[in-house]
């Protein structure tokens, strides 16, 4: 094992000039942005993003803020975990960030760890509390692990820590939330219906039962310890169940044997829980995680670190082999990686022995650890950057595997803060690290690779210049690095502290619009939902300037022409929808105020008369345009209307040009939606062709979808026509039409969104299978774009896979 020390700061000009550009980023826009960033010396201009979310209770825990991969921010407070979900709203014209707020309440009952039979535990508690030995009685009475209720002491309410799982772990394919309360209860929660959080499992209770059945021995070879009446044994049993931190691993693949002895790959995720006695419990869950029945195993590892304070997963990929371990930090200073041995995990490897990253007992507690996977431009291989907050310093360690073995380079970055670091977060896409102290100062650390190891370019972000005088309690960076969330309270005014503390979650931008647009165009993820923070920056820009920048339109058109991926069509649909909202006039009257004018509505415009979708949407847009024009004429003068018009429109008295532009944008939206619908219909027909026999009837209206695709003479797609020909030959002149459940009439397939029978009964269509949803319960897209039916036990596996897909228009999950 080779070790070397790197630099802890300095100018990165020479290294930045020699550094190769990231692979695959061939966009001219991104090259220009990268060149501008390099020439400006990585200058960052933080801009405030409204709104500021006020918290109902004060924050609690050491790292109270966390940002999930599905764009939800969790804030640990004294009464609950406030969850703020960021949405990229395409149906509203407000420029503020759209946030959906929910909460995970703290349990009402206190948590008592299971250390023995109830009767024996009660007798021991009475004995220790009334002991004549003050070292026993006072230690027992003041220890909040033994006395979570506290009696005369303040109650232990609130949360100590929260951690988000990777994307794709719950029943909806989203993130799970692991929550640790102040009284040491560890639970896992899921948000299955968007309005309410559900507790899936209590791991503290399950782990206590396991220890009780094993007589509080980690292995059968362990010698029996003392009785519960011994105060040292009473303390030991509590410390081996008191969680300090917990962290999720990435999703891995396990093999499951079926009844016919066939093996199938099943996704699983690991949750590592660090306990006060330095043991680590590694839970393995089968995905999707539904509850106690999804627990596969639980293994306990002895770390051997005294006074452990924090842990993190080390995940490394080398030559298509995935290795992992656990990085554990101590309150006394040392940091080391522990091997994690797991069986039946496909392609999983670990270390042979622990690796010490920092061994000095320098009394600098390790507060936070982040592990970032990077690519080394000089060594031409992947590597891992481990950063740890220790006091007011940042300890870093670069790990890479070569022919000589595991190479470790480590050092410290000093001179960052005058106060201890209270929170640290990292952007895992580019390796940028952010640290903050309580005085409102945030440091951005950018790693710059050198021939030997790396060094950091760091700059100061003064939040006082953005929010005024504030104190900071935690920070978290968004998944794509567009925003930084900050928990703030009022700072000192004229040398005086504030009388009351108002805790708020505020947001600042870390990227410009040009950087966000370039990243969306060159994205390897190709999913709008997973890049909501970037799309929100683009949305904000379009709503402010009321037009789509020319360079973005041209770059997007080139992408569509070159590769034709539906991702770029969905991106185009997103831009057009935001443009349409920016062109809408804000009503001058209050929306809920009733109108006293008599309005005449044509009968053909009524949605209950079975009119076609195009007619309904055109009528809706015309009525909305006329209403907005009337409101403008009532409440605004000519000067105001001229100020709110589009920059491109130079016509005098531009009411008609504005209405024409709205209709033009709406026609473009319809064209893009129709293209995405046809592409998904082709995918559905491909699944039908692959998984059906001759003249087999399925729940999918196959003949109706085929006729709908062929009905447009202007639609020339040879692939679709060949596929439809094969399917019609397999159907052997059978039509298998859908029937209305109310009157048994045939439901014709004339509209992609709804089905109307001859008696006027209207049923909405599932956008994933195009079957009519003839039930009162169905699912809906996160942005209310489309609806989908629930899977039934009779559905084959390939239809269930189709129903698990995201929205075909915005990539959002379906609830």
N, C-alpha and C positions, 0 to 999 in steps of 0.2 A: 504494500500500500504506500503510495506516494503522497506527500503532503507538502503544500506550499502556502505561503502567506501572500495575500493580494493587497492592493492599495485600498485606502479608505476614503478617497475623495480625489479632488484635482480636476483639471480641465480635460474634457473628453474630446477635444477638437480633432486631434490626430487620429484617435481610435475611431471616431465617428466618420472621418473621411475615408478610412480604410474599410469600414464595415460594409458588408455586402447587403443589398436590399433584400427584404423578405421574399421568399419564393412565391411565385404565382401572382404577384401584384404588378401586372403589366399595364394598369390603367394610367393614362396620362395625367388624370386628375390626381391620383394618389401620389404619383412621382412628384408632381408639383408641390403637393402638400408636404411630402417628406423633405423635399429640398428646402421649402420655406421653414420647416421646423428645425432642420439642421443649421440653416443660416442664422436663425434667430436664437440659437443656443438653447433649444427646447423651452422657449418661453411659454408659459401657460397663463391665459387670462380667464379667471374664474368669473362666471356671470351667474347672478341669482336667478333661480327658477321658481316661480310661484306655482302652487300655494305653499305656505308654511303650515304644517299640521301640528296643532296644539295637542299635547298629551294630557289625559285626565289625571294621571298620577305621576309621581316622580320615578325616574329610572332606577333600576336596581341591577346588581351583578357587575362583573368586571368588564365584559364585552357586551354591552346591552344592545348592539345594533348588528344585524346580519341581513344580507341581500341574497335571495335565492336565485337559482337559474331560471325560474319562471316568473321573475320580476315581482317578487313580493318581499317587502321589507318588514322584518320582525323587530319589535322594540320591547325589551324586557322592562316591565314596570313593577311597582309595588302591589298591584292588584291583578294584573293580567298581562298578556303579551299582545300588544297592539300590532295588527298586521295591516300593512298598507300595500295594496296591489296597484301597480302602475298599468294603466290601460292606454292604448293608442286609439283614442276614440275617432271614428270616421263619420259619426252622425251628429257631431256638435261643432259649433264654430268658435267656441271659447279658446283663447290662447293659453290658458293655464294648463298645467299638467293634470290629467284626469286620474284620480286616485279612488279606489274602492276600499273602504275601511271595514275591517272585521276585528274580532278579539278572541283570544283564548283565555277564559277566566281561570283564576287560580282556584284550586280545590278548597272547599269550605272546611273540610276536616283536616286536622294535622296528621302528618305522616310519622308513625312510629315504626322503626326498623324491627324486623323479626329476629330476635336473638335467642329465642327459646320458647317453651310453653308459656301460655298467658299467665297461668297461676304462679309459676316459678318466677317469671319476670316481674310480676306485681310485688311479690315478696322481696325480691332483690332490690327493687326500686325503693321500697319502704325502708329496707335495711340501710342502703347507702345514704338516703336523705337524712336519716336520724342517727348516723354514725357519730360516735364521740371523737373520731379522728378528723380534724378539720381538713386535712389533705384529701380525704375521701368525700366528706359531705359537701365541702365548698366546690370541689372540682365537679361533683355530680350535679349540684344545683345550678352552676353557672355554665355548664356545657349545653349549648342549644341543640346538639345532636341527641342528647339524652332527653331534653325537655323542650320539644318544639313548640308546645303551647306557651310555656314561659311563666304562666300564672302572673306573678308580679312584674315579670319582665315584658317588654313589648312583644307582640306576636310576630312570628317568623312568616309573614305573608310576602308574596311576590315571587319573582323568578330570578334564579342565579345565572342561568345561561340557556341559550337556545341555539339549535343547529339545524340547517336545512339539508335534506338528502339531495342526491342528484335528480335530474329530471327523468320522469318515467317510472316512479316507484309506487304511486298510489293507483287506485282503480281507474282514474281518469288520465293516467299518464303524466301526472304532475309531481310536485315535490312533497315529501312528508316533513313534518316539523317535530323534532325531538326537543322536549322542554324539561328543564331541571329546576325545580322549585327551591326556595330558600330552606325548606325543611327536608331536602334531599329526596324528593319523589321524582323519579325519572319516567316520563310518559311519552308516547308517540301519538301525534294527532294528524288528522287529515281533513281537508276542506272539500267534502264531496258534493255539496249543493251550493257552494259559493256564499251562502248566507250564514252557515253555522259550522263550527269546528267540532269534530267528533273525536273523542279519545278512543284509540284503537287497542292500546295495550298499556299496562302498568308494569314496566320492567323491574322496578324496585321490588314489587310484590313477588314477581316470578323468581327473581334472583334470590330473594330471602327464603322462599320455599325450597329452592335447590340447595342452598347452604344448610338449611335445617335438616333436609333429608340426608345430606352427606356428613352430618354431625360437625359442620363448620370446619371440615378438612378439605383442602384443595385436591388431594389425591389419596388413594388408599394407603400409600406408603407413609403418609404423615403420622407422626406419633400423636396420640390423644393429648389434648391440652387440659387445662384445669377446668373446674366446675364454674357455672355461671355465678355462683356466690363470690367467687374471687373477682375483685374489682378490675384487675388487669385483664382477665378473660372477658369481662363485661365490656371493657373498652375495646379489646381486640375484635370482638364480634361486631361492634358498631363500625369500627374503622374499615373493616373489610367490605362494608356495604354502603359507605358514604361516598357518593360520586363527587368528583372534582370537575371533570370535563367529559364531554363525549363528542365524537366526530364521526361523520359518515365517510365511507370509502367510495370509490367509483363502482359502477355496475360491472359485475363479472359474470361469467357463464359457468353454470354447473351442469352436470349430466344426471338425468333422472331416468331410471329404468321403468319401462311401462310393463303392463301385465303380460304382454306377448314377448317379453325380454328384449324389446327394442329400446334403444337409448334416444332420448330427445334432449336438446339443449334448453335449459331453463335459466332465466336471468335471476340473479341474486345480488344482494347488497350487504355490506358489513357495517356494523355500528360498534365502534370501540369505546368503552367506558373506562375511564381512569378513576381508581378509588384512592381514598386517603392513605391506605396502607401500601401504596405503590403497585398493587395488582391491577391488571387490565382484563376486563371481560370483553371478548369479541363475539358479538351476536351475529348470526347469519340468518337473513330473511329471504324467503322466496318471493319473487315479484309476480304479479302485483301484491303488495302487502295489504292484507285484509284484517289481520288481527292475530290473536294468539296462535291460531292454526297455521300461520305463515312462518312461524319460527322454526328454522331448520336445526340449529345447534347453538351452543354457547360454550366457548372455551376460555379458560382463565390463564393468563400469562403473568409470571412474576418478573417485574421490571428491575427490581433491585435498586431503584433510585429513592433516596431519602427525601421526604417532603416534596412529592411531585406536585407541579402546579398547572401544567398544560400539556396537551398532546396534539399531534397532527399526523395524517397519513402521508407516507412517502411512497409515491407511485411512479415507477420508472419503466420506460419501454426501450428495449435494446434488442436489435435484430429480430423484431416481431415477437419478442418474449416480454411479457409483463412481469415486473418484479415489484414487490411492495413490502413495506415495513411500517413501524410506528415510531415517530419521533416524539420523545418524551423530554420535557424540561423540568428542572427542579427550582424550588424557591431559593436554593443555595447557589445556583449558577450552572451546574453541568447540564449538557444536552447530549443525548445519544439516540441512535436508531436501534430498534429491537426487531428481530425477525419474527414473522407471523406465519406459523405452519398451519396450512389448511389442506384437508384432503378433498378429493372429488371436485376440485375447481379446475376447469379446463384452461390450460395455458398459464397457470399461476406458478410463480417462483418467488422465493424469498432469500434473505441473506443466510449464510451459514452460521454467523455469530454476530453479536452486537457490535456496532461501530460507534465509537466515541467521537462526537463532533467538537465538544468543548468540555474539558475535564477539570478546569480550575474551580475550586470552591471559593469564589470571590465575593460571595454574599450579594450578588446582583440577581434578584429573582427574574426568572423567565416569565414574562407576562403573556406573550402571544407568539405563536409559531405559524408561519405560512410556508407552504412548499409549492414552487412554481415550475412546471415543466417548460424548458426552453430548448432552442436549437443553437449549438455552438458553431459559429460561422468559420472558425479557424480549424477546429478539430473535425468538422463535418460529421457531427454526431449529435444525438440528443443528450441533454444533461438536465440536472435538477438544481434549482436554486432554493436553498433553505434560508429564510430570514426569521430572526427572533428578536423581539423587543426585550431588552434587558436594561431596566432603569431608564436613563435618558439616551442610551446607545442602541444601535441596531447591529446585532451579530449576524453575519452572513456566512454561508458555506456552499461552495459549488461542488457538486458530485457528478462525476462522469465515469463511465466504464470503458476501459481500453484493454489492450492485450495484456498489459501489466497488472490489471485488476481494477479495483475501485480507487479512483483518485479523489482526494479530498483537499480543497483549498478553502481556507477560512480566514476571517479577519473581522474587525469591527469598524463601523462608520460612526465617527464621533462628531461633535460640534453641531448636532441637529437641533436639540432643544435644551433650554435652561431648566426645565422641569421634567419629571419622569413622563415617559410615554404612557398615555392612558388608553390608546386604541391604535390598532394597526390593521390595514387592509391591503389587498393586492389585486391588481388586474392580471389575471392569468393568461390573457391573450398576448400581452407584450412584456410582461414581467415588471411593470411599474409598481412600486410600493409606496403607500401613503401612510404617514404616521402623524399623530396629533398629540399635543399636550393640553392641559386644562386651561391654558391662557389664550386659547383661540388661534393657535398657530399650527398650520398643517405643512408638513414637508413632503415633497414629491421626490422619490428616488428612482432614477432611471439607470438600469444596469447597462454598462458598456463593456463588451468583451475585449480582452487583450490576448496577446499570444499565450500568456501563462494562465491567467484566470479572468478576472473582471474588476472593474471599478465602477463607482456610482457618480452620476451627475445629479445633484440635488438642488432644489430651489424652494423658496419659502412662499407659502400661500397664506396671506393674512386675512383671516375671516372677518376681522374688524373693518376692513375696507369694503366688504361685501354686505355684512349684516349689521355693522356697528359694533359697539363693545359687547362681546359675548364670552361666555365660558363654554368649553366643549367637553362633552362626556362620552362621545363615541362617534366613529365614522365607519362608512361602508361604501364600497364602490360598486356600481352596477355591473351586470355580467359582461357587457361589451365595452365598459370603460367610458360611457358617455356622461354619467352623473356621479356625484359624490354626495351621499346622504350624511347629514351632520346633526347630532343631538346638541342643542344649545340651550342655555339659560342666559338671563341678563348678566352683563358684566358690571364692572365698577363704573360709577358715574361721579365725576368730581372727587375721586378718591374714596367714595362710599360704596359699600355693598348694597345691593337691592334689598328691599324689605321682604318681598315675596319672590319665589322662584317659579317661573313659568317655563316648563319644559316643552320644547318644540323640535320637530324634525324638519329641517330645511334642506334644500337641494341647491347645488351649484353645478354648472356645466364644466366638463373637462375636455370636451371636444368642440370643434366648430362645426357648422353645417356642412362645409365642404368635406371635412374629414369623415363625418358620419355618412354622407352620400357616397363617398368613395369606398368606404368599408362595406356598405350595403351592396354596391355593385360588384365588388370582388369577394363577396362572402362565400366561404366554403360550406356554411351551414345551409344556406338557401331556404330559410324558414323565417318569415316575418315575425311570428310570435316570439321566437327565441331572441329577437333583436329589437324588442319594443323600445328600449332606451334610445337606440339609434333612430328608429322611425319617429319617435317623439320629437327629436331635434329637427328632423325634416319637416314634420307637421307644423311645428312652431314657426319655422322660417316661411312656409307657404302661407300660413294664416296671417302672418305679419305683412308680407309683401304682396299677397293676393295674386301670385303667379308662380309657375314652376320655372326655375332658372333654366336658361337655354342650354347650358353645358350638361345639365342633368338629363334633359329631354334627349339630347343628341347621343349621350353615352348610353342611355337606356335603350334607345332605338337600335343602336349598333349591337348591343347585347342580344336583343330579341332576334335580330336578323342573323347573327352569327351562330347562336346555339339553340334558340327557340325554347329554352326551359320555361316551364310554367311559373317558376319563381319570379322571373322578370315580368311576366304578364300580371302576376299578383301585385308586384311592386308598382307597376303602371296603374293598376286599378286603385291602389292605395293613394297614389299621387292625384289621380283624377277626382277621387272622392273628397280629398282634402281641398283641392282647388274649387270644387263645387260648393263646399261649405264656406270657403273664404269669400265667394262671390255673393252669398246670400246676404240680404239686408237684415240687420238686427231689428226686431220689432220695437217700435217706440212705446207701445203700450204694454202693460203687465200681461203676461201670458194667461194668468188665471182669471183676469177680469172679463166678465161676459160682455159681448157686443150687443148693442141695442138696435143695430141696423138689421133690416130684413134681408137675408141673403137667399137667392134663388139657386138651387142646385139641380142640374139636369138629372133625370132618372137614370140615364145611361151611365152617369158617373158613379152611381151607387155601387159599392162593392158586392152587394147582395144579389145583383142582377146577372151575375155570371159573365161579365164582360172580360175580354182578354186582358192579360197582364200589361201589354204595351199600352192599351187604351187607358187602363187605370193609372199607370205611372205618368203618362202624358197629361192626363187630367189633373193629377195631383200636383205635378210641377207647374202647370199653368195657374191653378188656383193659388199655389204658394207664391208664385211670382206676382200675380195680381194683388194678393193680400199685402205682400211686402211693399208694392208700389203705392197702394192706398195708404198704408201706414206711413210711408215716407212723405206722401203729400200732406198728411194731416200734421205730423209732428215735427217736420224738418223743413227748412227753407232750401232755396236753390244752392246756396253756397255749401251747405252741409252735404247735400247729395253729390256735389262735384268732388268734394274731398274724399268720399268713400268709394268712388268709382275705381275701376281697374286702371293700373298705370298705362296699359296699352291702349285703352279706349280714349280717343281724342275727339269723338263726335260731340257736338253740342246738343244738350238735352238728351243724354244717353240712356233714356229708359228703354227704348226699343233695342238698341245694341246690347244692353245688359241682358235683356230677356232672351235675345237670340244667342248670346254667349252661353247662358245657362242651359238652353236647349241643346246647343252644340256639345257642351261638356257632358250632358246627360246622355246624348246619343253615343258618345265615345265610351261612357261607362257601360251602357247596354252592350256595345260591341265587344268590349273586353270580357264582360261577364259571360256573354254567349260563347266566346272562344274558350274560356276556362270550363264552361259546362260541357262543351263538345269534347274537350280533351279528357275530362273525367268520365264522360259516357263511354269513350273508347276504352278506357281502363276497365270500367265495369263490364263491358261486353267481352273484353279479353279474359277476365276472370270467369265469366259465364261459359265461354268457349272451352276453357281449359278444364273446368270442373263439372261439366254436365254430360250426360249421355244423350243419345238420340231421343227426341220427343220427350225430354224430361222437363217437368214444370217446376219452376222455382218461384220464390217470393218476388223476384225482380221482374218487372214488366218488360221482358226482353224485346218482344215484337214492337211494343210502343216506343222503346228507345231507338230501335232500328229505324222505324218509320219517321221519328222526329229528326234523326240525323239526315235522312235522305230527303226530307221534305223541302229543304232549301236548295234550289237549283244552283245558287251561287257558291255553295259549299263544295269545293273540289279537294277531296282528300282521298288519294288512292288507297292508303292503308286502311282507312275506315270502310271504304267500299268493299275491299277484299275481305275484311273481317266480317262485315255484315253478310256478304255472300256465303261464307262458310257457316255462319250461325243459322241463316235461313235454311240452308241445306240440311243442317243437323236437326232443325225443328220440324222439318217434313210437313210443311203447310199448316202446322198447328199455330194458333195465335195466343192461347192462354190469357185472355183479357182479365183485367181487374173488375170487380163488381162492388157496387156501393153497398155497404153494410146496412143501410137504412131501407132502401127500396129495391135492392138486388139488380139495379140497372147497370149496364156496362159503363165503366169509367174510361173515356177516351184519353189518349196521351197527346194532348194538344198544347200543353204548357209545362215548362220545366219546374215550376214552383207549386202548382196546385192542380188538382183534378176536380172537374165539375161534371156531375152526371146530368142526364136529360131532365131530371126533376129539380135541378138547381142546388143539390147538396154539394158543398164545397169541402174538399179534403186537401190539406197541405201535403206536399211530397217531401220525402226524405231525400236530402241532397247527396247522401252517400250511396244509396241504392235506387233512388227514384221510385220507390214504392209509396203509395198513398198511405199516410199515417191515419188510420181510421180508429184512433183511440184517444182518450182524454189525456193520456200521459205520454209525453215525448221529451226529447232532449233539445237543447238549443245551444248555438254557438256562443262563445264568450262575448263577442261583439254584436250579438243578435242579428247576424247575417242570414243564417239558415237554421232549419230544424232537422232533426234526425230521429228515427225511431229507436226504441230499445231493442237489443238482441233478445231473442226468445230461445228456449231450450231446443226447439225444433230446427233452428238454423244450423246449417253445416258450418264447419270451421272457416271456410273461405269467406262466407258471408259475415261471420263474426269479425274476421280480420278487416273487412271493408268497413264495418260499423265502428271500428276503433280508430279510423282515420280522422285527421283534423278537418277544419273547414276548407273547402276548395277555393274560397275567395280571400281569406285572411290568415290561414294557417292556425287559427285559434282552436283550442280544445273544445269539446262539446260536453255540456252538462245536462 
